[in-house]
């Protein structure tokens, strides 16, 4: 169970990081954008660290309050939940 959870989180964080990069690219090139609610959703379904890394890496969404609050909060929730699942097994 722990291994599957960690693989899931790694994949979600990689996908989320890439999504932030794609959205920044699209913003610069005036193309169709990924909706903000999708970017935040990916943070909440396990990609919070990828979102948190993507924001400064791509200089993207760093000034929007929704992202400055909700993304770190999603990371905290996942850290606590993951710790509970891993250490609560024994």
N, C-alpha and C positions, 0 to 999 in steps of 0.2 A: 504493500500500500504506500509506504513512504517513498519508495523508488518511483512509482508511477506519479505520485504527487509532485515530486521534484522535477521529473521529466516534463510534466504538464506545465509547471511554472516556468521552466526554462524556455519551452517553446512559446508560451504566451508572451513572455517578456521580450523574446527576440522578435516576434510578430509585431508587438506594440511599438518597439523601438523603430522598426522598419516603417510602420504606418506613420509615425511622427515625421520621419525623414521624407516620406512620399508626400505628406501633406504640406510640408515646408517647401518642397520642390514645386508643387502645384501652386502654392501661394505666390512664389516668386515669379512663376511663369504665367500667372493669370489663367489658370485652368480650373476645371471642376474640382472642388475640395471635398475632403472627407469631413462629414458633419462633426461638430464638437462633441455631440452626445455619443457618437461612435468612439471617438478617441478616449473619452472618459469611461465609457462602458468597458473598453478593452483593459483599462487600468483596473477596474473593479472585478473583472473576471480572471484576474491573475497576472496582468501585465503591468502592474504599478511600478515596479523597478525599471522596466523598459521605458515606461512613460517618463519616469523621473530622470532617467539617463538621457532620453531623447530630447527633453525640453532644453537643457543647456547645450547639448551637443549640436542641435540644429538651430539654436536660438529661436525656439518656437513655443508659443503660448506661455512664455515666462512671465508676462505681465497681467494675464487674465486671472482674476481672483478665483474663478471656478477651478482652474487648473492648479493654482498655488495652494488651494485648500484641499480639494477632492483627491488629487493624485497622491500627495503624501499620506492622507488619511487612508486611502486604499492600501498603501504599502503597510501601514501600521496594522490594519485589520488582517491582512494576509500573513504578516509576521506572527501575530498572536495566534491566529487560527492554525498556521502550519506548526508552530511550536507546540500547541495543544495536541494536534494530531500525532506529531512525532513522539513527544514525551509523555503524552497521555495514554499511549498504547501499552506501556509497561506497567 
